[in-house]
Amino acid sequence: MRTFESLSDREVLALAIGLEEQDGRIYGDFAEGLRENYPATADMLDKMRLEETGHRDGLLDLYRQKFGDHITMIRPQDVRGFVHRKPVWLVRPLGTAVVRKTVRDMEDQTRRFYEQAASRTQDVAVRQLLNRLADDERKHSDLASEIEREQAAAGAHEAEADSQRRQFVLQIVQPGLAGLMDGSVSTLAPLFAAAFAKQESWFAFVVGLAASVGAGISMGFAEALSDDGQLSGRGKPLIRGTVCGLMTTAGGIGHTLPYLIKNFHVATTVAVGVVAVELFVISWIRNRYMETPFWKAAVQVIIGGILVFLAGILIGVS
């Protein structure tokens, strides 16, 4: 592996050309990934991409003047400690805050590279270009901040934040809430039917565990297969199905775990308390994200929970 100090001007320029091309592609990928939901940030990234294209063209012109048309083959990974770019697929999810931070880090890394390269070259033309590019990279960070301020003044950030919240509700909260409600309510009947039929904690635990896991698998598949997310904007089916399935299982497991307590009456008392907490959490989520009045949400959930709870007890004692 080469050290940075061992590189010739030709190799430094070749690295710089590749770096500018890579950065331009990354900004383009970020812009395309954000354009539908965050158009203001996508516009900022388009401007940055055009700047990188201009830098690459300037580097290419100087390279041709100095060394001809053939660009020497040297890769960033061949140079110890050279600028490293995270693959775009690792910068997920593509939230605006994450992208802006990534862009600033990229610009700072590139600026330091140009400054170090300019300080060691003896070629006046190469030094002038590298110093100018270092200044441009510094201005890029200022440009990003300026564009952000303009967008904030125009209300673009508020619109993007609102869009991000809607996506979070559609892709995470809704399937998660559906799973939590199903797991917390639908498993009450088999759990308490088994509990009051045998009045044995371990038997009730096994039935509740089986009901929770089965409901989680069923709800997960149902959610994933119900909608591919392309038209509804509800996101990837795999993510929605996973969230829904896990929350369904969690909702059922919550009031099943108390039956690990050997004393049946104590276990049942604790389980009823856990059910009350689960119903409160469901009401809070509906109020927080679905804008349903808390007491209205609580009454709806409690009525449903009590009906299923009573059905389980009646079946168990009959």
N, C-alpha and C positions, 0 to 999 in steps of 0.2 A: 504493500500500500504506500502511495506517495505522500509526502508531506507538502503542505501548502508552500513552504519556502523553496522547495525544489522545482516548482513549476516555472516554465518559461512564459513569456508574454503571450506567445501563441496559444499555449494551453490555457492560460487564464482567460483569454478572450473566448476560446471555445467553450469553456465552462460557463462563462457569463451568457453567451448566446443560448446555450441549452437551458440555463436557469430562467432567462426571460421568457423563452418559449413555454417552459413548464408552468411558470406563474400565470401567463396569459391563459393557458388552457384551464388551470385551476379556477381562475376568476370567472371564466366562461361557464364552467360546470356549476360553480356556485350560483351564478346569475340565473341559469336555466332552472336549477333546482328550487330557486326562491321566487321566480317571476310570477307564478300564478297567485301565490298567497301574499308575497311581500314585494310588490313591484318597485317600491321606492329603493329598497336595498339592492334589488337587481339592477336598477339604473346606475347606482353608485358603482357596482361591480363592473358594469359594461364600460364605464369611463376608465376604471382602473385597467381593464383589459386592453383598451386602446392605447393607454400610456405604455404598457408593457410591450405592445407591438412596435411602438415607436422606438423604444429602447433597443429592442432586438434588431431593428433595421439599422440603427446607428452603429451598433456593434458589428453587424455584418459588413457594412460599408468600410469601416476601419480595418476589419480583418482582411477583406479583399485587397485593400490598398497595401497592406503590410505583407501578407502571406499568400495571396492568391485565392482561388475559389475552393480549394479542398479544405474542409474543416477537419482538423485532427480529431481522432477518436479518443476522448477521455470522459469518463463517467464520474458523477459526484461521489459514488461509493468507492471510487479508486483513490480518493483524497481523504486522508485522515482528518476528522473534525469538520468536514465541509458541510455546507448548508443542507439540512435534511427537511424534506417536505412530507408531511403525513399524507397518505393516500386519501382521496376525497371520500371514499366509502367509509373511512374510519371517523370522519367528522360528521357523525350522525347522532341524533337527528339534526337536520339543517336548520337550526334556530338562528334568528338574526343575531343574537348576542354572541353565539359561538362563532359564526362566520366572521363578524367584525373583529373579534379578538384574534382569530386565525390570520386574518388579513394584516392586522397590525404587526403580529409576530413575524409574518413573512417579510414585510417591508423592512422591519428592523434588522432581520438576519441578512437580507440582501444589501442593505446599506453598510453594515459592518464588513461584508465581503468586499465591496467596492473600495471602502476606505483602506482596508489592509492591502488590497491589490495595488491601489494607487501609491501607497507609501513605499512599496518595494520596487516598482518598475523604474527603469532609467530612460524609457522612451517618453519624450515629451507629449506626443500626440496621444499615446495610450493613457498617460497619467491625466491629461486634461479631460479625456472622455470619461474615465473612471470616476474622477472627482465630480464631474457634472452629473453622472448617473447617481452617485452617492447623494448629491444634493437633491436630485429628483425623487429618490426614494424617501428622503426626509420630508419632502413636500407632499409625497403621497399620503403620509400619515396625517399631515395638516389638511390635505384635500378631503380625506375620509371624515375627519372631524368637522370640517366646514360643511360638507354635504349632510352629515348627520344633523348639524344645527339647523340647516335649511329645512330638512325634512321634518324635524321636530316642530319648527315654527309653522310649517304648513299642515301639521297634524298627521303626517305620514306614520310616525312611530306609534301614535295612538291607534291608528287604523290597523297597523300590523299587529300590535299587541292584542287587539280585539279579535283579529283573524286567528292568531295563534291560540287564544283562549277557546274560540269556537272549535278549532281542530282538536284541541285537547279534550274538550267535552265529547265531541263526536267519536273520537278514536279510542279514548281511554275511560272517561267517566261513565258514559252511557253503557258500554258493555260490562264494565266493572260493577256498576250499580245494579244492572239487570241480574248479574250473577250473584251478587251479595243478597239481593232480595229473594231470589229463588232458593239459594242455599240456606238462608236464615229462616225462611218461612216454610218451604215445602218439606224440609227434613224434620220439622217439628212433629208431624203426624207419625211417621214410622218410629222415630226415636222414643216419644212418650208412650206410644202404643206398646212398644216392646218393654219399656221401663215398667209400666203399670201392669202389664200382663204377667211378667215374671218377678218383678220387684228384685232383680239382681243387677247390680251395677255393671258387671263385666258383660253380661248379655246385652244390656242396653248400649254399652259402648261399641260393641261389635256391630250391632244393627245401625247405630248412628254413623259409624265410620264407613260402613259399606254404602249407606244412603248418600253420604257426603261425597265420597269419591265417585260413585256412579253418577250422581247429579252433575258433578264437575265435568266429567268426561262428556256426558250428554249435552250439557249447555255449551261447552267449548266447541264441539262439532257443529251444533245448531247455529251458533253465532258465526263461525268461520264460513259455513256453507250458505248462509242466508244472503250474503251480499259481497260482491267482489270489490266494492269500494270505489270503482271507477267513476260512476255517475253520482253516487251519493256523497262522495268526499269523506267517507268514514274510515279511510285508511286501509292498510293491509289486513286481509282476512286472518292471517296467521297470528298477528299481534292481537287483534280483537278477540279471536277465539281463545288465545292463551290467557288474556286478561279475564275474560268472562269465566273460563273454566276454573282458574285459580281462585277467583273471588267467590264462586259458587261453593267450591270445596271449603274455603276458609269460613264462609258463612255457616256451613253445617258443622264443621269441626269445632267451632267456638263453643256451642252448647253441648257438644258430645264429650269433650275432654273432661268435664266435671265427673263423668261416670267412671273415671279411673279411681275415684274415691270409693273405697269399699262400702262405707255406710250408705245405703240406698237413699235414706231420707235426706242426709246431708248433701249427697250428690245431686239429688233432684232440686233441692233449694238453691244450690249454687247454679245449676243449669238454668233455672228460671231467672235468676239474676243476670246471667250472661245474655239470655234472650232479650231482657229489657234493655241492656246496653246495646245489643245489635240493632234493635228497632230504633233506638235513639240515634245511633250513627247513621242509619239509613235515612231517617228524617232530616238529619243535619246535612247530609250530602245532597238530598233533593232540594233543600232550602238554599244551599250554597251555590250549587251549579245549575239547577233546573229552575231556580227562582220561584219555587213553590213555597207559599207561606208555611212556616215551620209547624204551627199547630194543625194546619190542614194536612200536611204530609204525615205528621205524627198520628193523627186520628185515622187516616187511611191505612197506614201500615199496622197500627195497633189492632184495628178491627180485623184485618186479614190474619194477623198473627194469632189473635185470640181464637178465631174460628178454627184455624188449623190445629192449634194447641188442644182445644176442647175435643175436636174430632179424634185426635190421637188418644186422649185419655179415655174417651167413651169406647173406642174400639178395644183399647187395652184391658179395660175392666169388664167388658162384656163376655 
